[in-house]
Each structure stands twice: as C-alpha cells, then as structure tokens.
C-alpha cells in the first residue's frame, strides 16, 4: 500500500513538473492570452484583429502573431496588415511588423539561422519574406495559386513550401529567384511538416481525408496516409514514428508512419482548428474555437486528459508552451 501511494505521488509530481504555461491565440477577441497548467488565465495582450498563427523567435524570447483581420480565410474583406511581436518574459506587446499594402498574413515559418520569417498573405495572394529584427518586408513572392494558407521552409531553407488551399496545389518557391513549381496534391491542402533529414514532407489534404507523403528531392507525392475527419494541422513526434494531427470535425488523431495507418482518435467537444505538440512530444494542445475550450491530449495513451474554458466568444486557436 505504501509503495502504491509513493508511486501515485511520483506520477503526480512528474505530471506537475511536465505541465507548462501556454500562450493562446484568441482569434475572436483579438488577443494572445496566457494560462497556467491548471487552466487559470494569468494574462492577456491585445494584438491585431482576428490573429491566426503564433510562432517563436529563434531565441524563444519573442512570439510572432499573424494579425489576419478576418475570422475565416474564406471570408471576403481587406483584412489586417501587421505581425505583432510579444515579449514572452514580460508578457507584453513589444511592437509590430507593418506589412504595408500586404494584408491578411496567415501561416508562418522561421529560418533559425537568419531569423527571417516567411508568411502567406491572402490580400493579395502571395508569400512574404520578412526580417523581424528590422521589422520590414524583404520580398513578396507570387505563389501562382489561390488562398495560400500554411507555409514551411524546405530543405536548407532555400525554398518555401506553400499550401495553395484554393487551387489544390503545393507551391515550391525558390527564395533566391522567385521561381515556382506547382505540385497538384488534392482538395484543400493545409498544414505540413518536414522530417529532420529533410527528405520527406507530410501535408494534410483536408477535403480528401488523407496526409500526402512528398519526396523533397523528387518534389512529388510518393504515398498517402488515409485519415478521418478533415485533417488540418500536424506534427511529428520526436522519434518521427508517429504523426499527431487534428480532425477539423471533432478530434485529435494519431497515425503510424511505418504502416501508413491511422492508429486512433480521441473525440473533442467541438472542432479543433489548431494543433501544437510539446517539444518533448508528450502533449498535444488543441484550440476549439467555437466551443471556447482548450484540450490537452496525452500522446502516449492517445487520450484527452484535460479540457478547460476560455472566456465566452474569445475563440481559442493556435497554442504554444511558454516558459
């Protein structure tokens, strides 16, 4: 009995130590809010209208927030034209990057060597290369498609891989020249992740319930992982044996890389629009915008372990763990 009690206490302590504070994009409220491991709201920062994505600087001292200006990427309208910069330690807004005539920034990725950002824009359609230190746009690229959504740097940070959600193609943009190669991938491509060896990119094809497997050298689709529920955002576990992703319908799901099969899914009280995997690969965070809830799933057990509320009509979306 004594040993069982000690084991239970040890497990509780380990879970407490593993738990982290989080920063949450509250899209409807135009805020980034902070919550502790218990789900208590500890702070909030006003950013631009309808922010969408959230990303760390290379030193993890700042967060960059794409101030899109529209609730849904399919909405019509001029939108916003800034990327907000948040000082993580101070929990304060440190400034903005003014994008000028380029509006509705959305998906972002970071080059850790240069600190430069790539960001899709929806008005006009395109991709920006941004220097956040100088707080200026370096260059705008044509992506030769509609509704560019998410973007990641390709191998050696020489290219940007952009999901043209409106035209069913992946645009590979050579950053030195602006040259574009289009790969037809299917209806509504969204999130992507690249393996550490930079040989494979996994890309969600939301309206076709699958994850495309793309060879980066050949720049072509070489296979698929069937899924349920309209997958959108995804992440690789640190051992690169499993993909974790959201079903936009109502779940967090898990797929085995080797067998190319979906292993399990855990239901959620609403549609999760985001997914963030902790750096140790143990926890997946999902923002459920329409239900004003945040879900935390345990990757090992593939179960939802915690749900907590955000204020009504704040619309939680993207989430990251913060110090």
N, C-alpha and C positions, 0 to 999 in steps of 0.2 A: 504493500500500500504506500509505504514511504517512498519507494523508488518510483511508483507511478506518479505520485504528487510532484516529485522532483522533475520527472520527465515533462509533465504538463507545464510546470513553471518555466522550464528551459525552453519549451516550444513557444510559450507566450512571450518570453524575453526575446527570443530570436525574431519573432514576428514583429515585435515592437521596434527592435533595432533596425529591421529591414524596412519598416514603413518610412515614407518620405512625405515632406510637404510637396504640394503641387501648385503649379500655375495653370489657370484655366482661361481659355478664351471664351468669354460670354458674348456670343455673337449678337444676340438681340439687344443687349444692354449697352454694347459698345465699350466693353471693359475687359481687362485682364484681372482676375481675382485670384487670391491665394487661400489655400485651405491646408490645415494640418492633417496629420494621419488619422485623426478621429472624424474628419469631415467638418470640423469647425472652420468657419470663414474668418480669416485673420487679416484680410486687407483687400483693397481693390484700387485699380488705376484706370482712369478714363483714357481711352485711346480713340482712334478714328471710328467712323460709322461702320457697323457690321464687319468687324475684323474676322478673318478666317483662319489663318495659319500662324504658327508660333515656332520659333527656332532660336537656338543658342548661338552666340558668337563663339569663335574658336577657343577663347579662354573661359567660356561659360559665365562671364561676368555680366553679359547683357543678353536680353531677349529681343528678337526682331519680330514684329507683328504686322502682317499684311492687312492694311485697312482698306477693305474691298469696297465698302459703301452700299452693297446690295446683299440682301439676306440669302438669296439663291443665285447660283451662277447663271441660271436660265432666265432670271428677271431682266427686264429691259430698263435701261437707265444709264446716266452718265457715270455714277459711282464716285468713289473717293480716290485720292491720288497721293497717299503717303504710306510709309512704313514707319511705325512707331518703334522707338528704342526704349527699353526698360532696363533700369539698373536693378539687378537681381538682389544684391545685398541690401540696398537702400529701400527696395520695394517702391521705387518712384520712377516716373517717366523722365528719361534723360534727354529726349529730343525726338526729332522726326527726320526722315529722309524724304524730301519733297521730290516727287516724280514728275512734276510739271504737267505736260499735256498727256502723259501716260497714266491711264486710270484703271481702277479695279485690279490691283495686284492680288494674286492668289497664291498658287503653290510656289514654295521657295526651297532652295538648297544652298549649301555653303561649301566653298573651297577652303579647307582648313589651312592651307599653305599661304594663300594670298589674303584670306579673309573676305574675298569677294562673294557676293550673293547673285544667284540667278533667281528671277521671279517671273512667272507668267503674268500677263495682263490681258484683260478682256475688253478694253476700250482704249485704243484699237487692239485687235488680236495681235499678240506677239510675245516676245521674251525680252527681258531686260537683264543686262549685266550691270551690277551696282557695286560701287565702292562705299561701304558703310562708314569707313573712317573719314573719308572726305564728304560723305553724305551727298553723293551725286550719282547720276546715271552715267555709265561709261559708254554703253552702246545699246541700241534696240535692234532686235533680230526679227525677221519675218519667219513664221513657223509654217506657212503655206497650208493653213487649215483653220477651222472654226473652233471657238471655245477652248483654247489652251488652258489646261486645268492644273495638273501637277507636273513637276519637273525635278529631275535629278542630274547631277553631273555624271558623265560617262567615264570610261577608263582614262586615267591620268589627268582628269579634269580638262580634257581637250575638247569635249563635246558636251552638249546638253541634250537630254532625252526628255521630250515634252509630249504629254498625252493630249492630243487634239480630240477632246471628247465629242465635239460636234460633228467631226468628219471621220471618225473611226480609224485614225492613223496615229502612229508614233512618229514624231518628227525628231530626227537626229541632226542637231545643229552644230556645225563645226565653228567653234568660237573664234578662231583666228581669221576665218574668211567669210563667215556667214552662210556658207553652203549648207543646203538642207537635203537630207534623204528622208523620204517618207516610207514607212513600213505599214501596210494595211494590217490591222490587228483585230478589228471587230467593233461591235457597237458599244460606245461609251467607255473607252479606256480611261483609267483613273490613276491610282497610286502605283508606284514602282519602287523596287529595292534591288540593289546590286550586291552580289557576293563579294567577299573580301579579296578574292583573287581576280576580281573584275572580269570574269569570264561569262557570267550569267546575270541577266536581269529578269526579275519576276514582275509581271504587270497585270493588274486586275482588269478584266473585261466585264464591266458591271452588268450590262444588259444580257450577256450571254452566260452568266454564272460559271465563270472559269478564270483561272490565272494562267496567262500566257508565259511560256518559258522562252527566253530570247538569248541566242548566242551573240555575244557582243562583238566577236571577231567577224562572224559571218553577217551580222546585223540582220538576222532573220529568226522567225519563230520556229523552234525545233520541237515543241511539245506543249501540252496543256495539263493543268490540274483542274478537274471538274469540281465545282463548289455549289453550294446553295445560296439563296438569299441576297443576290446582288452585291458581291464583294467590292470594296472601295479602297480602304487604306490597309496596308500590310507591313509586316516587319519580319525579319529573320531572327530566330533565336541565336544566341552567341555561338552555339556549336554548329549552326547552319544545317540542322537536321529537320527543322520544322518552321513552317510559316504560320504566323498568327495574324488574323485579319477580322474586320468587321463585316457582318452581313448587314447591309443597309436596311434590310427588312426588320430584323429584331434580334440579332445575336452576335456573339463573338465566336469565331471558329478557328480550327486548327487543322493543318494539313501536313502530311509526311512527305518530305522531299524525295526520299528514295523510291517509295512506291507510287508517288504522284496521286495520293488519295487523301480526301478529307477524312480526318480521324474522328472529329467530334465537333459539336457546337453547344453553346450554353445560351439559353434564351434570356432576353433582356426586356424590361418594361418599356419598350419603345424602340425607335430607330436610331442606332448609333451612327453618327456621321464621321467619327474620327476613331483612330486607334493609336496609342503610344505604348511602346514596350520599354520597360525599365532597362537600364544599361546592363544589369545582371541577368536580364531575361526572365525574371521570376514573376513579374506583374504586368498585366495589360490594363491600360486605362482607356475608358470609352466615354465620350460625352454624348448624352442623349438629349438633343436639343429640344424636341417638342415636349418631353416629359420633365424638363428641368432637373435631370438627375445625372449623377456621375457613377459609373460602375467600375469596379476593380475586379479583375479575374486572376486567379492563380493558374499559371501556365502548367505547372506540374500535374495538378489534378484536373485541369480544364474545366474549372467551375468558377462561377461568380461568387466572390467571398464578401463583397461589401457594396452597398448602394447608399448614397446619401444625396440630399436635395441641395440645389442651389435656389436662390430667390426666384419667385414666380416670374415667368416671362424674361428671364435672363439668357436662356438658350445656350447652355454649355456645349462647346465644340472641342477644339484641339486642347490637349493637355500635355504638360511635361513635368517631370520631377525636378524640384529645385532644392538647393542647399538650405 
